[in-house]
């Protein structure tokens, strides 16, 4: 997982499956040669959510983080190595259109885009903090790291047990700690409540989730004087995903930067949390 985004591709993929996997949460597998071989953990794609070339409603593509790659799955999965998956909430017209796609239907994809997680070869103890849909990239991360023997702990927070996506899909050896807002599974409360207990042992912390989670995690890291680097994979509305429209800038200690091209992965300590509108979530 090296830094630097590979060349983007525009391909017409083919939907392999598209199933509901939790409350209001779906997993779509797409055969996407030309995208899959270049994609890395934490990168994303822009999906066109309109029927055909002459239909531009909705006008804008939807950004989706890669969840898993067929190339990393064991033989017998039934999925080609050129397959990629997207975990998404149905929250608007674009994702509602995606939810209606059936196996065999085409899907227009631009990707891979952005810069994802950077895990050094000498990393030994990894802490992942996931809020809601932010758990998506940690499945492909776990697939990659499992053969390397990296000690990986995933703290996964969701609204309730009904909103949790398939913990059994994680590779063996990964430690999963759950938190739910209503206490229906795991710790009752926010996933960041669990961070202090685990952060001190980690030599690298990766996080993906909503703005509130990042703000709290930044406070925990500062107050506990956590020395480990913390990489934050941002969720943001985007217009083009290519760095042209400047619709996704975030404030950092080095000025405003685009999530789509400089990110979506940033050093958490460089993010400025004085303003809320810069991060509204993907959908």
N, C-alpha and C positions, 0 to 999 in steps of 0.2 A: 504494500500500500504506500506508494511513493507520492510525494506532493507534486501537483501540477496536473491540470485537466487534459486528458487526451482529446484528439480531434472529435468534434461532435458529428453525429450522423443523423440524417432524416430518413427513416425507413417506414415501410408499411408492415407492421407486425401482424401476427394472427393470434387471436385470443384462444388460449388452450383451456382455461377454466375461469370461472368468476363466481365465487361462492361466498355466502354470508358465513362468517366465522365467529362472530360475537354480536352483541346488540349494536345495530347500526354500523357494523364494521364488516368490510368485505376484503377478500384476497383475490387478486386477479393475476393469473399467470399468462404471459404473452411470449410467443416465439418471436424473437427479435434479433436475427443474425445481423451483425454489423454494429449493433449497440451492445449486446451482451459481452462480446469479446473485449471491448474497451472499458466497460463499466467497472467502477471500484466502489468499495464500501463508503457510504455517506454521500455519494453523488446522487443526482436526480435526473429525471427526464421531464420534458414538457409534452403532455398528451393532448391531442386535438379531440375535443368533445363535441363534434358536429358530424352529421351523417355523411356528407360528401363534399367534393371539391367546390360546388356552387353554394353550399350552405355555410354561413359564418355566424350562426347563432347557437351557442355562445361564441363570441368573437375570439376571446382569449383562450389560449391553451391552459391546462392545469398542471402545476408542478407536482411531481410525485417522487418521493425518495424510493430508491431501489430497496426492496425488502430482502429478497434472496436471489441467488443465481443458480440455474440448473447445473452449471459446471461444477459446483461445490457439493452437490447432493450425491448420495451413494447410488450405486447401480441398483436398478430395480425400482427407482422412484417413478418411472414412467414418463419423465420429463426430459426433453432433449437438452444438451449442454448449452444451447443457444437461448434457452428460456430465461426470462427475468420475471420477478413478481413485484406487485405493488399492493401495499396494505393501505386501505383508505376508508375514511368516514363518508357517509352519504350526507352532505350538508347543504347542497345547492343544486342548481340545474346541471352544472357540469358533471359532478359526481353522480347525480341521479341518472344521467345519460350513460355514464360508464357502467353503472349497476345493471343496466339492461342489456349489456353486450353479452352475446352468447358464443360458445365455442365455435371457431371457424370464421367469425367475423373479423374484418380488418381493423387495425388501430394505427393511426398515424402518430409516430413517436419521433421526437427530436432529443438526442442525447448520445452519450452521457454528458452532463453539464456540471459545472462547478468543481470545487475541490472538497474531497471528503476527509474522513478521519486519517490521521497519520500515526501509525503504531510502530515505534522503533523495533528493530529486530531483537534488541536486548530487553524488551519489556517482559516482566515476569508476573506482576500482580496488577490486574486491570479492574477498575471499578467503572461500571456503566450505570448511569442514572437516566431512567426513561419515564416520561410522563405521557400517558395516553397513547396516541398514535405515534409518539416519538420512540416507541419500542421497535419500530420497523427495521431500521438499519442494524440493530444489534443482533438480529437473526443471521444476517450474512456475515457480520463480524465474528460471531461465535463459530459459524461454519469454517471460516478461514483460520481462526486461532486454535481451534480444538486440536488439530494435528501437531501444533507447535508446543502443546503442553502449557500454554499460558494460563495461570490461575485467573479465572474470570468470574466476577460477581456482578449480577445484573439486579439493580433495584428497580422494580417496575410498579408504577402507580397508575391506578385507574379509578373511575367513578364508583364502580361496584364489581362484584364477581362476574356479572353478566357482560361486562365490557372488556374482560381480559382475553387476549388472543393466545391460544394454544401453547402454554408453557411446555407441554410434552414434545413440541417440535424442536426444542433446543437440543444441541448435541450433549452427550454425556460429559460430565465433568464441569459443566457450567453450574454455578450456584445461583439460584433465583430466589429473591426475597420480594414478596408482594406487599403492597399497601393499597387499601381502598378507602375512599372517602367515608363510606358508610360502615366499614368494618366487616362487610360480608365475606371477605377473604383476606387473610394476612393482617398486617398492622392496620389499625383504624386511624386514619389521618393521611397526611401528605407523604409522598415518597421521600421528600427532603428531610423528614423527621429521622429517616434511617441513615442518612449520609454521614453524620459525625462518627457513628460506630464503625463504619467501614473505610472512610476516606484516609485515615491515618496510616493504614497498611498498604495503600495503593501506591504504585510508582507512576501511574497514569490514570487520569479520570476523564471519561468521555460522557457527554450528556446530550440528550435530545428531548425537547418538550416545549411547553408553553413559556411565555415570558415570565410569569410568576415563579415558575420553578427555577429558572436561571437566576433571577434576582435573589431568591432565598439561598440557592446553592453558592452564589458569590459571597453572600454574607457569612455562610458557614465556613467557607474556605478562608476568608479573612480572619474571622474570630478565632478559629481553631488553628490558625497559622499553618495550614496545610501546604507542604512544600511541593507536592506533585503537580505537574502541568495539568491544566484542565481545558479540554477542547469542547466547545459548544457548537452543536450542529443546529443551526437556526431554521425555524419554520417561518416562512414569510409569503405573503401575496406577491405575485410577480406578474408583470405585463408580458415580457418577451422571454425572459430567462437567458438572454444572450448578452446583457450588458448595454443594450442600446437605449432602452426607454427610461432608465434611471427611476424605475418604479419601486425598487426594493432597497434603498439605502438604509444603513443602520449607523448609529453614531458610535464611534470608537475613540479611544484616546489619541488616535492618529488621524482623526477627522472622519467624515462620512465615507462609508465603503459599501459597494454593492454586494448583496447577499449572493446573487447569481454567479458572479465571476470571481470576486475575492473569496467568498464563502462557497457553500453555506457553513463551512467549518471555521470558527474563530477561536482565538484564545479568550476564554471567559473573562480573564482579568483585564482585557482590553475593551470590553463592552461597557457602554455608558447607559445606565438604566434610568435616567432622569425623565425620559419621555416614553409613554406607552404606545402611541400610534404606530411606531416603526415595526411592530410585529403583531400580526393579526391571525396568523395560522393559515395553513394550506387547505384548499377545499374545492 
